[in-house]
Amino acid sequence: MIRLPLVLFFSAGLFSVGVYGVLARRNAVLVLMSIELMLNAVNVNLVAFSQLLRDTILAGQVFALFVITVAAAEVGIGLAIVILIYRNRETINIDEVNLLKW
C-alpha cells in the first residue's frame, strides 16, 4: 500500500530543491540539473497518483515516460547551447551571458 502523504512530501521537497537550484545558482549546468530535479518530482507525483487511483491503463506511468523523453531532449539541447556559449564567451556563468542585449 502506498503512503501518499509521504510520497507527496518527498516530491515537494525534491521540487523545492530544484526551484532553489534554479534561483540560486549561476552555473548553467547546475541550473539544467535543477530543472531535471523538478521534472523528476513531477514524475514521482504522476506515478504516486496513478498507483493511488489504481489506474488500469497506467496513465501516470505513460505520462511519466513522456516527461522523461522531454527531459532527455531538454538536456541534449540545453547542453549543446551551454557548450556553444562556452566556446564563444568562455564562461557558463548565467550573469555574464548577455547574448540578447543590444
N, C-alpha and C positions, 0 to 999 in steps of 0.2 A: 504494500500500500504506500502510495506516495504521500509525503507530508508537504502539501502545497505551500503553507506559510514559510517553511524553512527554505524551500526552493526559491520562493519569491524574494525572500530577504537576501539569499545568496546572489540572485540575479540583480537585485537593486544595488547591492554592494559592488558587484562587478561593473555595472553600468556607471556607478558613481566614480569608481577608479578611472574608467575610461574618459568620463567627462573632465575629471581633474587633469588627466594627462593631456587632453586636447587644449584645455585652457591655460595650463601652467607651463607646458614645455615649449621650447623654442626650436627644438630639433625636428626637422620634417619627418625623419624616420620614426621617432618616438610618437609623433602625432598620428602617423599611419597605424602604429601598433595600438594606440589608444582607441582609434576608430574600430579596429578589429575586436578589441575587448568589448566595446559597446554592441557590436553585431553579435558577438558570442552570447552576451547577456540576453539579447532578443531571442536567440536560438534556444536558450535554456527555457525561457518563458513559453515559447511555442510548443516545445516538447512536453513541458510540465502540464500545460492546459490540455493538450491532446490526450495525455495519459489520464488526466482527471476526468475528462468527458468520455473516456473510453471510445474514442472515435474509431469506427470500423474502417474508414478509408484512410486513416493515418494522415490527415490533412496537416497537422502540426509538423510531423516529420518531413512531409513533402515541402512545406514552406521553408523549413529549416535548411533543406538541401538547396533550395533556390537562393536563400540568403548566403549560404556558403559559396555558391557559384558566383554570386555578385561580389562577395568579399574577395574571392580569388582574382577576379577581373580587376577589382579596385586596387589590389596590391600590385598587380602587374603593371597597370597604367601609372599608378602613383609612384612606384619605384623608378619607372622609366622617366617620369617627369623630374624626380629628385636627381637622378643621375645626369640628366640633361642640364639642369640648373647648376649642379656642381661643376660640370665641365665648363660652363660659361662664366659663372661667378666665383667658383672655388670656395663656396660656402653652402651649407644646408640650413643655416640659421634663418628662421622664418622672418625675423625682423629685418634682416639685411637684403632680402629678396624683394625687389620692387620693380618687377618687370612691366607692370601695367601702369606705372606712373608716367606722367608726361615729363 
